[in-house]
Amino acid sequence: MKLRGTLVLLCLFVLTVSSQAISQEQPDILAIRAGFAQALDNHDLDEILSYFTEDGVQEFIVLGNTPMDSEEEIRAFYMNQFSGNPDWHTSEGRVLTDGDIVVVDHAALGTNTGPSTLPITGKPWTLPHLDIYEFEGDKIKRLTTYGDYAGILVQLGFAPMPEMPDFTPSITVPDPEPTGLSPMEANMDQIDRWNSHDAALMAKIYDTDTHLFAGPLGAPLDRVALTAMNEMYFSAFPDVALEVVRAIDLGDGWVLTELLSQATHQDAFMGIPAAGYPTEIRAVWLTRYAQGLVIDGAFYYDNLTLMTQMTTAPYPLDGIWITTYPTAAGNLISTTIYTAQDAAKTRYTGTLEFLNSFGASGLYPDADPSLRVYAGGHAVTVGRNKYEAIYLGYDRTLDASTGVMEIAGLHTVDAQFELLDANLLQGHGTASYYMAAQDADQDGFPDEGESPVLSYPFMWTGKRLTPLP
């Protein structure tokens, strides 16, 4: 628990801002962003907060960190940063913009010499990172930062220097092959090449003079070193797949891409032996293209998140969960028991039983709520600590005079949920209701092509049943 607490504090240790505007394309938001940067360098808390909308959010893409969505949280965070690092400031950097978005690629710097939530080390630190400002009018609606927070651990002496690989590829690096694609097309081409796990194919998209800044290493890499790093990554994570969260054309060949990477650690990576654990990290690419080739840019993801996932098993789903569903009339409560169906724990069966009544009874006026029953459910992993599930239930009637029981209607419950820690999960989904006549072949399932007569969304929170006082 002490280590986990330290990690969370270190995740919150560094801060991002932006440098002076270097473009005149969006003078209003660039000037506002520059003013925000100056307020940060001045450590002026009131001025800093005045730049956010009332519901503004600041988020650091790092393990265990949740978005700060209140003025109190943001103020406390900055106050801690400035107290612990009296010389905290930012460097100049690359500034790009499109519409209501400003992207800044630069660094934050400081010296840990003051009182804060961290021990005083007296050591300086530098955090290269990328900021994404999203404006609503003249205010910051959201500020998202990607950086490598493991580097802070090393610089402050809380972690040893990781084992650096020899960036020499095993293959002869092929020459670049221009494709002539537009920047957005070339960006998708690069992602497709990455997902093919072919380091030689990737190398062909790098221009001869390409140098990409590798945020997780804190240094630029040329096309030869990039090829070696890609080989190393494909070997350690042979099933790695990138999913595009969003891509933005920033003009002049620049494209910003936010990505979700899912992979299983199957070979040594940066000196860490494989334990076979799944990983899921968020990453960002800032890439400039010409003639379909990568000519400049940077990429960032958090090594602290990756290393923790490589060395820590996902939370187990097995067990009894008590789930609450908030409604206008109060909480609905159910109990679920999940049981793994394979050794890798990627598939589970689940029971479902509601402990109090809930809606849709008007669809089946003759049904007895006490006779509602669930056949059960099935859950599958779709990411680290993430699942999709489906349940099937029935509303029934009973003729007391004859003892005949009949199905009045069927309903399905689909859900997507995530374990936030070992004993807490959170999800959302949809309940869909069908009439008995929509199961014409009477096999217990809604017939193919049938649409529900009623559907409604829901959100829920589940707590694992653990030893009680």
N, C-alpha and C positions, 0 to 999 in steps of 0.2 A: 504493500500500500504506500510505503514511503517513496519507492521508486516511481510509482504511477503519479503520485502527487507532484514529485519533482518534474516529471515529464510535462504535466499540464502547466506548471508554472513556467517552465522553459518555453513551452509553445506560445505562451503569452508574452514572452520577454521582449520581442522585437516589434518594431513598428514600421509602417510604410507611409511614405508620402510621395511627392513628386517634385521635379526640378523646375527651373524657370522655363516658361513657354518658349519654344523655338519655332513655332509655326504660327502663321497669321490666318489660317483657314477658318478657325472657329474662335474669333477674338473674345467673345463673351465667356464661354465656358473655360477657355484656356486662361483668361485673366482671373477668373474665379478660382480655378485650381491653383494658380500661382499664388494667389492671396492665401489660400488654405495652407499651401506649403510654407509660406512665410510665417503664418500663425503657429504652425508646428515648430519651426526652427526657433521661434520666439518663446515657445513653451507657454503660450497664452491660451489657457483652457476655455475661458468664456468665448474667445474669438473662434477657437477651433469648433466648438459645438454650434456656433451660429451658422456654420456652413452646411450643416445637415438638415434635412427635412425632419419634421416631427417624428416620423416613423423611419428615419434613416438607419441603415445597417452597416456595420463594419465587420468584415469576416477575414480571418486568416486561415488559409487552407493547410491545416496541420492537425495531427492526431489529437483527439479529445477536446478540440476547441469548438465551441458553438458560436454562431454569429451573435455579436453584441447588437441588440435592437432597442436599447433604451439609453437616454441621456446619462443616466446614473452609471451604467456599465461603461460607456465610452469615456466619461469623465474619470472614473476610477482607474481605467486602464492607462490613459495618458498620464495621469498624476503619478502612477507607479513608475512609468517609464522615465519621466523627467526627474523624479526623485532618485531613482537608482542610477541614472546616467546624466549627470548635470551638463555634460557636453554633447548630448544627443543632437544629431543634425543629419541632413541628407546631402547626397552628392548630386552633381549635375547628371543628366542622363538623356536618353532618347524619349521624345514626347510625340505621340501620334494621336489623331482624333478622327472620329466619324460620327456625325449626328450628335447625339447626346452622350457619347462615350469618349473618354480620354484615357489613353494607355501610356504609362510611364515605366520605362525600364532603366533602373538605376540602383542605388544602394543607400542604406541607412547605416550610420556609424555612431559609436559611443564608447564610453569607458565606464565599467561597472565599479563606481567609487562611492555611491551614495546608498542610503537605506532604502530597501524595497522588499518585495516578497522573496527575493533571492539572496543567498549569502554574498557578501562583498568580496570580490576577488581582486579588484584593482586592475583588471585586465581589459584591454580594448577589444572591441569586436566590430566586424563589418558584415552586413547582411545584403548581398546582392538580391534583388527581388523585382517583381513586376506587379504594378498596381493597375487595377481596372476601376475607373471612376464612372459611375452611371448617374447622370444628372436628371433631375425633374425640374424643369425651369432653370432657376439660378441656384438651386440647392443640390447637394449630394444626396442622392437616394440610396446608393449602395457603393461601398468601397471594398473591393476584394483584392487580397494580396496573396501571391504565390512566391514562396522562397524555400530555401533549405535550412530548416531550423536545427538540424543535426550539427551543422557547421558552428552554431553558437555554442553547443555543448563542448565541442573540441576547443574553440578559441578561449572559452572561460575555464578550461581545465576540468570540466565535469566528465569528459569522455576522452579516450585515447584517439589519436589520429587513426582513421580507418586504413586498412591495407589497400594501397593504391595498385591497380593492375598495370601491366606493361601494355601500353596502347599500341601494340604491333599486331596487325591483322594476320590471320593464317592464310589469307587468300591474296592474290595479286589484285590490287585495287584497280578496277576498270576505269577507263576514261569517261568523262561526262558525256551524256547523250542528250542534247537539247530536244525538248518535245514541242516547243512552240505553244504550249498551253497557257491560258490566262492564269493570273495568280490564284484565283479561287479553284480553277480546274487543277492546277499544279499542286495545290495544297491537298486536294482529295487524292490525287495521284500518289503523293508522298505517304498519306495515311494507308492507302491500299498496299503500297510497297512494304510498309512497316508490318502490316498484318499478314503479309506473305512470308515473313521471317526470312527473307532473302537479303543478306548483307550486301552481296554484290549488286543486286538490283537497286538497293538503296543508294549505294555509292554512285551509281550512274546519274542520280538526280542532283548530286552536289557539284557545284561549279569548281573549277580548278583552284580558285583563290578563296573558296568558302572557309570562313572561320565562324563557328557557332559558339556562343557563350553557353557553357553547360552549368546551369545554376547548381545542381547537386554536387559538382566538383569545384565550383568557384573559379573556373578557368575556361578560356576559349579552347576549342579543339578544331584542328584542320580536318580535311576529308579523310585522311589516312587514319587519324586517331578516332574519328567518328565511326569509321567502318569497324575498327577494332572494338569500340564500345558497343556497337550494335551486335556484333558477333557474341560478345560476352553476355549481353542482355538476352538474346535469343536462346543461348545455351542454358542460362539460369532459369528462364521463364519460357519454355518452348510453346506454351499455349497462350502467350500474351496476346491480348486483343484490345485495340483502341476504339473507343466509341466517341464520336463527336458530340459534345454537349452544345456548342455553338461555334460558328466561324464568322468573322467579321472582316470585310474588305476595308482596310484602312487607307487605301490609295497608294500610288507610287510603288506598286508591287508588294506592299506589306499586307499580311494576313494574320489576324489573331485567332487562335484556335484553343478553346477550352476542351479538355478531353477527360474521359474516364478510362483508366487502364485496369483491366482485370487479368490476373495471371496466377499460376501456381508455382511456388518456389521449388524447383526440381534439381538444381545444381548450385554449386557455390557461387556467391556473388559478393564482391567487395570483401572477401575473406570470411563471409558468413556461410557455414555449411547449410545444405538444404535440409529442411525438416518436413517439406511437403505441404506447408500451409498455404492456403489461398491468400492473395493480396488484392487490394483494391485501393488505388490512389487516384487523386485528381492531379492533372498536369496542365500546363499551358505552353503553347508554342507561339512565338512571335517570329515570323519568317518573312523574308523578302525574296521574291522570285523575279527572274528575268529569263525569257525564252523557255519557261518551264523548269528552270534550274534554281536551286537554292543558292543565293548569293550572300546572304547575311541573316543574322537573327540570334535568338536565344531561346532556351527552353528551361522550364523550372518544374520541379516536384519536390516534395518534402521527404528527405532521406530518413528523418526521424520516424515518420509514419511507416515508410517501407521497411525499415530495419525492425521496428516493433512488430509488424505483422509477420515478417519472415521468422521471427523467433518466438512468437506467441500463437497458440492455437485459437481458433475462433471460439466464441462462446457456445456452449452446448445448448441445443434446443430441447433435448430430452427432459421430460418431467411434467409436472402439473402446473398449469398457469391459470390464474384468476384474471379475467378480462373485464374491463368496464367500458361501456359505450355511453358517452354523455348525450342526453336528450333534454328537451324542454321540460319533460315531466320528471327528470332525475336520471340516475345512471341505470342502464341495463347491465346485468352481471351474468357472465357465463364462466364455465370451467372447461378447460381443454387439457387433454393428455397427449403429448407427442412421443412417438416411439420410432427410433431410427430403423430403416429397412435395409440399409447397406452399411458396410464397414466404414466407408468414407463419410458417412453421415451427410449425404446429399439429398436423400429422400426420406420422408417421414409419413407415417399415418397418424391421424389425430382423431380423437373423440371431440364432441362438442355438445354441451348441455347448458341451456339457459336456466338460470335460477329464479328469474322473475319474468313476467309476461312482457311482450313488446308488440309492435304494430302489425298491420296488414290483416288483422282478424276480420275486418269488414269484407274481405274478399271471399272468405269462407264462413258465412254466417251460421252454418250448421255444425262447424267443426268444434271440437272440445279442446280448448287450449292445453288441458292437462295431458292430452294424447299426442301433442306435437312430439316428434321424434326425429333424431338425426342419424343417418346411416354412417356418418363419419366424414373424414376429409383426408386430403393428401397435400403435403407441402414439399416443395423442392427448392434447393438453393439456387439463387440467381446472382449471387455476389457474396463477398465476405460478410457474414452475419445478416444477410438479406435473403428473404424467402418470398415465394408466391404460393398461395394456398387456395383450395376450392373445397367447399362443403356442400352436402346434399341433405335436405330435410323434407319432412312431410307433415301436413296437417291432416287429421283424421276425424272421422265421425264414428259413433258407436250406436247401433240400434239396440237399446236395452232389452227390448222384448224378444229379439231374435239372437242377440249376441253377435250380430254381423258387424264387422269393422270395415270401413271403406276409406280410401284416400280421397280427400276433398281437394287437395292442391299440393303442388311441389314447389320447393324454392331452393335456390343455390345461393351460396355466400362465397364471393371471391375476395381475396385480400392480398395485399402486399405489405410486408412488415419487416422491421429491422430490430435486431437486438442492440440496444444502446449500451447495456452492460450485461453482466452475467445473469442478472435477475430482473431485467426490465426490457420490455419490447414495446414498440409503437408502430401502428399501422393504419391503413385506410383501405376501403374496398367498396363493394356494391352488393346489395341484396336484391335478388330478382325472383319474382313470383309468377307461377304458372297455374292454370286451372287443370283439374284432373283430366279433362277432355283433351289437353295438349300432350297427353301421354297415351295416344290412341292404341299403340301396340302393347301397352301395359307392361313395359319392361322396367318401370321404376325410374326412367329418365325422361326429361322433356324431349319430344320428338325433334329430329333434325329440322332446322328451318323455322321452328316455332320461336316467336318473340314473347318476352315476358309481358304480362298485363300490367305489371307494376315493378319499377326499379327505384331504388334510392341509395345514395351514397352514405357512408358512415365513417367515423374515425374511432380509434380505440387504443387503449393502453393496457398492457398485460404485465402482471407481476408473478414471478415464479413463487410457488409455495415452498417456503424454507422453514426450518425449525422456528416455532413460535415461542414467545416467552412463557 
